């Protein structure tokens, strides 16, 4: 458990049957995974072991060299398998050792990791999934990332894995020409990039962020195709919308609450939660007239 040299004497043993013994041990660990493969123990009955833990470390140093040489051979096997698969081409490719550490990865895989696909470092994500699945000897599951796992054999257990992740075609953001929208329907883009024609009555209010205009609806926030809130105000002329701020346009039929705050007014078009749409001092008189306030 300690994975290094240790000494245990008499009552320090967990079992009373061993209290007459003193033991000095050293663990021999896999250089790749750090897992203990074996222990070498010197024990003495009703006497102290005439060896210090450091003595066992010195004596077993050649065995550590043998294990490191085996790890280098395993690494060479992994790289050879990776090279064979890479020559066939196709998709992002990464080679992992038995501990799930990256041995090699092609440019496609490194690019995916830099972009942060799947919400984070993809190499680490795949390594954890592969290692867990290999430890459990489990079959592939749909949420494993749709990758192909190729074990690199060397004895009863694989010494590593080559993981191929198919390339996903990049879906470009749709290019939609700006069009003059009619007074009752506006073209807008969903988060998935779909173009929808939105009835003006479905828009509660619009907010500009620079030249980009965001439309708040009962179904969520959409991005207007038409850039600039001044253009949107022109498109919605006669549809019951009022400019209440240089960055905000409000559907008067959807206003549910007008509140006085220090320095001015705020509006809300939501029945489900708090919403604060600012009303500038310059626009406040028009709003009051619209509501007969």
Secondary structure, DSSP 4 states (H G I P E B T S, - for coil): ---S-EEEEGGGSSSGGGTTEEEEEEEEE-TTT--EEEEEEEEEESS--S--HHHHHHHTHHHHHHHHHHHHHHHHHHHHHHHHHHHH--SEEEEEETTS-EEEE-HHHHHHHHHTGGGS-HHHHHHHHHHHHHHHTPPP-GGG-SEEEEEEESSSSEEEEEEEEPPPPP-PPP--------SSEEEEE-TTS-EEEEEGGGEEEEEEETTEEEEEETTEEEEESS-SHHHHHHHTTTTTEEEEETTEEEEGGG--EEEEETTEEEEE--SSS---EEE-HHHHHHHHHHHT-
